[in-house]
Amino acid sequence: MSYKQPDGFLSYVKEWEEKIGAFIELSGEKGAPVSQSPPSGEKPEDGGALPRPGCPEKAAALIRDLPFAVKDNIAVAGFSLSCGSKLLAGFRSPYTATAVRALWAAGAELIGKTNLDEFGMGSSTDNSGIKKTNNPWDLSRVPGGSSGGSAAAVAAGIVPFALGSDTGGSVRQPAAFCGVVGLKPTYGAVSRYGLVAYASSLEGIGVLADSAARARAVFAAIRGRDPLDDTSRDPPAGAPPLYAPADKTTPASTGGDPPALSGFSIGVLSPEAVARAVAQTAASGMNAGGKTGALEIAAQAAELESEVRRGFELAKERFASMGCSLVDVEIPSLKYGVPAYYTIAAAEASANLARFDGVRYGRRPPMAENPGELVDKTREAGFGDEVKLRILLGTFVLRSGFQDRYYLRAQRIRAGIKANFEALLGGGYTGEGDAGGAKNAAAPEKDSRAPRVDAILLPVFPSRAFGRGPSSLSAFAQKAADLYTCCANLAGLPAISFPASLEGGLPVGVQLLGRAFSEAKLLDLVEAYEGAYPFPHPQGYRAFWN
Ligand code: GLN
């Protein structure tokens, strides 16, 4: 590790890492490359036009000279790029993701690659083909997933921030399980160049951080249009700025000083109503002859654990006491979100993972008689069960003659969810007459597309970090429990998860979701919450940086 460690840092990292196993590769250890700085001779056309615009000094000050970690499905030249898969174990990336280069340019130092559910498929990190990662709050529990290694590393204080990826909740859910901030940006706000594709239309690189201010800074550093990713975009005119222009001292978004929340209106999604709707949908499916066991599990999985409900209620009360106006809202299509998400995600995964054939990347079987056998043997030995399941599911829903029944229906649900959110939050920023929340919240209802609320408050996951063995959630229940996170991905909207409270010794996260490119507003809300109710740390945590 070439990062200039403060006294005691190296032994601190070692001690924690032995307990939690957050890293697949820690820089400088076991033949791993030493931490990197930006390669010299970068050209803008390589995605190297860095630092990215809109990363002011205020942001850089929270990044510079600090160590960071990157989920092992994001490419860094010379480092492991295993994607948590046996198939790619030991594979080293020949190039670097734009987001990582942006952090280098802002002066941060990469210290390692973190563990994940294989190819990002899972909610526990236990689907990793490489190793297990433990939750720093309770080593017998999972850190969540799929970015569990990144979340655990931040929670333990090994790094102040880390990159993860979020396709259906993989940044926000582990952030909630580990008690850190998890930001899933607007689709396209951060370049996906260098992120190994799982479900391209849903996923993006996200930020796990020890504070909202840090999450804001890291997001400011990595966001923006990248010529190497045609789906990436700069924020549109009219989107709230992450930081006030340098010449003003009292910005709408303060980026550091807790803002007043009196103009904010928050739509509150009732978890009880959602659970009821899911149960009703499941019951009608059973009446129609659907698979009883699976539908029952789906209905149960939607119910919040009592501690999570307490944390959610507390967050509501606190936002109200900080001056926000709270209104009840509904997302009628949410109850169909999980089946739609898994249909689309599996369909895209089955296409994206076709490249792992033993020819181009990764491990190969010692012997094969012909190319077909080579591919078969590679995939049989290399992919874990969850990955195989999703490839099968994906090819199933895409079979000719069946697309209407599954895939196209899922796309219609996706459109419905998007429309539900737009009715509450407004559509994208247009750059005109769209200056911000307080004004819009007070706007008359004559335009049905006018936003009614600035953000929606909802749970992250129905349970706190779960244990292994009998106390674990089944793989199916874990999927059903994605209902609160996957809807942001289906709609392409930003959402942020943060620690609302500590219940029974474990963090409970809640989530704020906003219209496209409203990250600044979400961060304002979280920063204010954190200012009033500082985030907790696990026992043994030591702060090495501000
Ligand atoms: N639990 C989700 C899944 O397994 C999360 C995926 C993700 O965001 N990468 O698909």
Residues whose N, C-alpha, C, O or C-beta is under 5 A from the ligand:
A	BS01	LIG	G120 M121 G122 S123 G145 S146 S165 D166 T167 G168 G169 S170 D482
